[in-house]
Amino acid sequence: MLTSTTIDIRSPPQTVVRRLNSLAPLSDAGIATLVKAVGERVSRAGPGEDLVCEGDRSDRVRIILSGWLTRYKTLDDGRRQIVSLVLPGDTCDAWAHLLRQMDHSIGTLTPVIYAELDAARFEELLAADRSLEEAFQLETLAGMAIQREWAVNLGRRIALERVAYLLCEIFERLRPVGLLEGNSCAFPITQMDLADATGLSVVHVNRTIQELRASNLIVLRERTLTISNLEALKNLALFSPSYLHLRAE
């Protein structure tokens, strides 16, 4: 069940600050303004819940403090296509309040904690600091770039490349928000989720994962992904992180 509360955040929501700062340098004033805004109304959801459904009218902006989500579409016969992942630090739907209705759903994979801002408060946040406005705009553009790469992934890469590509993307998106532990990261994605994200059957995904394991490229165990050879995995997937538009560290 979705719940909402106001909490006192005594330390900065580092994932959000790191995510936006990885796209554009935030000013000290911008960081302070952001931390204040995301602490005003914080909500929680459990795994397997929808924050918003296709056809809903969205009147608020959600910024993910922790947890993993998917954007997805469902056909009339129940088949699902995951069209992107929403990871810690991401903004779910910065401009969705401009639409008459949502054209996709956003559902949780894990327990999620997120900040909620109504449209007016979000616009006030953008107007308060130029660095924040630029960072949120760049986040939207980076999200569009990710969608283009997913279209290429589905349309032109073979199964092994598709799965390897998605693993590389997740790894590189978690890096700037500080959620890697060496060459490992959390991986709360099931093979069914992978199938829905890559347009493959669960059986085909399973075979592909086994092939990546047999090639000593990955270890996938107990909801943790370890990439044994990142460069080799990138080469296999024909992966370049430039489309993520991250600033050089």
C-alpha positions as CSV (number, residue, x, y, z in Angstrom):
1,M,0.0,0.0,0.0
2,L,1.3,3.5,-0.8
3,T,1.9,5.6,2.2
4,S,2.9,9.2,2.7
5,T,4.5,11.1,5.5
6,T,6.7,14.1,6.2
7,I,10.1,13.2,7.6
8,D,13.1,15.1,8.8
9,I,16.0,14.3,6.5
10,R,19.1,15.1,8.6
11,S,21.6,14.2,5.9
12,P,21.3,15.0,2.2
13,P,19.5,12.5,-0.1
14,Q,22.8,11.6,-1.6
15,T,21.5,9.5,-4.5
16,V,19.4,12.4,-5.9
17,V,22.2,15.0,-5.4
18,R,24.7,12.6,-7.1
19,R,22.4,11.8,-9.9
20,L,21.7,15.4,-10.9
21,N,25.3,16.5,-10.2
22,S,26.5,13.7,-12.6
23,L,24.7,15.6,-15.4
24,A,25.4,19.2,-14.5
25,P,27.3,20.7,-11.6
26,L,24.9,21.8,-8.9
27,S,25.6,25.0,-6.9
28,D,25.7,24.8,-3.1
29,A,22.5,26.8,-3.0
30,G,20.9,24.4,-5.5
31,I,21.8,21.4,-3.4
32,A,20.4,23.0,-0.3
33,T,17.2,23.9,-2.1
34,L,16.9,20.4,-3.5
35,V,17.4,18.7,-0.1
36,K,14.7,20.9,1.4
37,A,12.2,20.2,-1.3
38,V,12.7,16.4,-1.3
39,G,12.3,16.2,2.4
40,E,8.9,18.0,2.5
41,R,6.8,15.0,1.5
42,V,8.2,11.5,1.4
43,S,6.2,8.4,0.4
44,R,6.8,4.7,0.4
45,A,5.6,1.8,-1.7
46,G,6.2,-2.0,-1.5
47,P,7.4,-4.2,-4.4
48,G,4.9,-5.0,-7.1
49,E,2.9,-1.8,-6.8
50,D,2.1,0.9,-9.4
51,L,2.9,4.5,-8.5
52,V,0.9,5.5,-11.6
53,C,-1.1,3.6,-14.2
54,E,-1.6,4.2,-17.9
55,G,-4.6,6.5,-18.3
56,D,-4.1,8.2,-15.0
57,R,-3.8,12.0,-14.7
58,S,-0.5,12.8,-13.1
59,D,-0.4,15.9,-11.0
60,R,2.9,15.4,-9.2
61,V,6.6,14.8,-9.7
62,R,8.2,11.8,-8.0
63,I,11.9,11.7,-7.2
64,I,13.3,8.3,-6.2
65,L,15.3,8.3,-3.0
66,S,15.8,4.5,-3.0
67,G,14.5,1.5,-4.8
68,W,14.0,0.2,-8.4
69,L,11.1,0.7,-10.7
70,T,10.1,0.0,-14.3
71,R,8.2,2.0,-16.9
72,Y,6.0,-0.5,-18.8
73,K,3.2,-0.9,-21.3
74,T,0.7,-3.8,-21.2
75,L,-1.2,-5.1,-24.2
76,D,-4.9,-6.0,-24.0
77,D,-4.0,-9.7,-23.8
78,G,-1.8,-9.1,-20.7
79,R,1.6,-9.1,-22.4
80,R,4.0,-6.6,-20.9
81,Q,6.9,-4.6,-22.3
82,I,9.3,-2.9,-19.9
83,V,10.4,0.3,-21.8
84,S,12.9,1.6,-19.2
85,L,14.2,1.2,-15.7
86,V,13.9,3.9,-13.0
87,L,16.8,3.7,-10.6
88,P,17.7,5.4,-7.3
89,G,18.2,9.1,-7.8
90,D,16.0,9.3,-10.9
91,T,13.0,11.6,-11.4
92,C,10.0,9.5,-12.5
93,D,7.9,11.9,-14.3
94,A,9.2,15.5,-14.3
95,W,6.9,16.8,-16.9
96,A,4.0,14.3,-16.9
97,H,1.7,16.9,-15.3
98,L,1.7,18.6,-18.7
99,L,0.0,15.6,-20.2
100,R,-3.8,15.0,-20.2
101,Q,-3.1,11.4,-19.1
102,M,-0.2,9.0,-18.6
103,D,0.6,6.8,-21.7
104,H,2.5,4.2,-19.6
105,S,2.6,2.8,-16.1
106,I,5.3,3.0,-13.5
107,G,5.6,0.0,-11.1
108,T,8.0,-0.9,-8.3
109,L,10.4,-3.9,-8.4
110,T,11.6,-3.3,-4.8
111,P,10.4,-1.3,-1.8
112,V,10.7,2.3,-2.9
113,I,11.1,5.6,-1.0
114,Y,10.4,8.7,-3.1
115,A,9.8,12.4,-2.7
116,E,6.5,13.8,-4.1
117,L,6.2,17.4,-5.3
118,D,3.1,18.9,-6.8
119,A,3.5,20.6,-10.2
120,A,3.7,24.1,-8.7
121,R,6.3,23.1,-6.1
122,F,8.4,21.5,-8.8
123,E,8.3,24.6,-11.0
124,E,9.2,26.7,-8.0
125,L,12.2,24.4,-7.4
126,L,13.4,24.9,-11.0
127,A,13.0,28.6,-10.8
128,A,14.9,28.8,-7.5
129,D,18.3,27.9,-9.0
130,R,19.6,27.8,-12.5
131,S,21.9,24.8,-11.9
132,L,18.9,22.7,-10.8
133,E,16.9,23.7,-13.8
134,E,19.7,22.7,-16.1
135,A,20.2,19.4,-14.3
136,F,16.6,18.4,-14.5
137,Q,16.4,19.3,-18.2
138,L,19.5,17.2,-18.9
139,E,18.0,14.3,-17.0
140,T,15.0,14.4,-19.2
141,L,17.2,14.5,-22.3
142,A,19.3,11.6,-21.0
143,G,16.1,9.7,-20.5
144,M,15.1,10.3,-24.1
145,A,18.6,9.1,-25.2
146,I,18.1,5.9,-23.1
147,Q,14.8,5.2,-24.9
148,R,16.5,5.5,-28.3
149,E,19.2,3.1,-27.3
150,W,16.6,0.6,-26.0
151,A,14.9,0.8,-29.4
152,V,18.2,-0.1,-31.1
153,N,18.7,-2.8,-28.5
154,L,15.3,-4.4,-29.4
155,G,15.6,-3.9,-33.1
156,R,19.1,-4.7,-34.0
157,R,21.0,-6.5,-31.3
158,I,20.9,-10.3,-31.0
159,A,19.8,-11.9,-27.7
160,L,23.2,-12.2,-26.1
161,E,24.0,-8.6,-27.0
162,R,20.6,-7.4,-25.7
163,V,21.1,-8.9,-22.2
164,A,24.7,-7.9,-22.0
165,Y,23.8,-4.4,-23.0
166,L,21.2,-4.0,-20.3
167,L,23.6,-5.3,-17.6
168,C,26.2,-2.7,-18.8
169,E,23.6,0.1,-18.7
170,I,22.5,-0.7,-15.2
171,F,26.1,-0.9,-13.9
172,E,27.0,2.4,-15.5
173,R,23.9,4.1,-14.2
174,L,24.5,3.0,-10.6
175,R,28.1,4.1,-10.7
176,P,27.5,7.9,-10.3
177,V,25.0,7.5,-7.5
178,G,27.4,5.5,-5.4
179,L,25.6,2.1,-5.6
180,L,28.4,-0.1,-6.8
181,E,30.6,-2.2,-4.5
182,G,33.7,-2.9,-6.5
183,N,32.5,-4.8,-9.6
184,S,29.2,-5.8,-8.0
185,C,25.8,-4.2,-7.6
186,A,22.3,-5.1,-6.4
187,F,20.2,-6.8,-9.1
188,P,16.6,-7.2,-8.0
189,I,15.5,-8.0,-11.5
190,T,13.9,-11.4,-12.3
191,Q,14.4,-13.4,-15.5
192,M,10.7,-12.5,-16.3
193,D,11.6,-8.8,-16.0
194,L,14.6,-9.3,-18.2
195,A,12.4,-11.0,-20.8
196,D,9.9,-8.2,-20.7
197,A,12.7,-5.6,-21.1
198,T,14.5,-7.4,-23.9
199,G,11.6,-8.8,-25.9
200,L,12.8,-12.4,-25.4
201,S,11.2,-15.4,-23.8
202,V,12.1,-16.4,-20.3
203,V,13.7,-19.6,-21.6
204,H,15.8,-17.6,-24.0
205,V,16.9,-15.2,-21.3
206,N,17.9,-18.1,-19.1
207,R,20.0,-19.6,-21.8
208,T,21.6,-16.2,-22.5
209,I,22.4,-15.7,-18.8
210,Q,24.0,-19.2,-18.7
211,E,26.1,-18.3,-21.7
212,L,27.4,-15.1,-20.1
213,R,28.2,-17.1,-16.9
214,A,30.0,-19.8,-18.9
215,S,32.1,-17.1,-20.6
216,N,33.2,-15.9,-17.2
217,L,31.7,-12.5,-17.8
218,I,29.2,-12.3,-15.0
219,V,28.2,-13.9,-11.7
220,L,24.5,-13.6,-10.8
221,R,23.6,-14.9,-7.4
222,E,21.3,-13.9,-4.6
223,R,20.0,-10.7,-6.3
224,T,23.6,-9.5,-6.8
225,L,25.3,-9.0,-10.1
226,T,29.1,-9.2,-10.4
227,I,30.7,-8.3,-13.7
228,S,33.9,-10.2,-13.9
229,N,35.2,-8.3,-17.0
230,L,33.3,-5.1,-17.7
231,E,35.3,-4.2,-20.8
232,A,34.7,-7.6,-22.4
233,L,31.0,-7.4,-21.6
234,K,30.8,-3.9,-23.2
235,N,32.6,-5.2,-26.3
236,L,30.2,-8.1,-26.5
237,A,27.2,-5.8,-26.2
238,L,28.6,-3.1,-28.5
239,F,28.0,-0.8,-25.5
240,S,29.2,2.8,-25.2
241,P,28.0,4.9,-22.2
242,S,28.2,8.2,-24.0
243,Y,24.4,8.3,-24.5
244,L,24.0,8.5,-20.7
245,H,25.4,12.0,-20.9
246,L,27.3,11.8,-17.7
247,R,29.9,14.4,-16.8
248,A,33.5,13.3,-16.7
249,E,34.6,12.5,-13.2
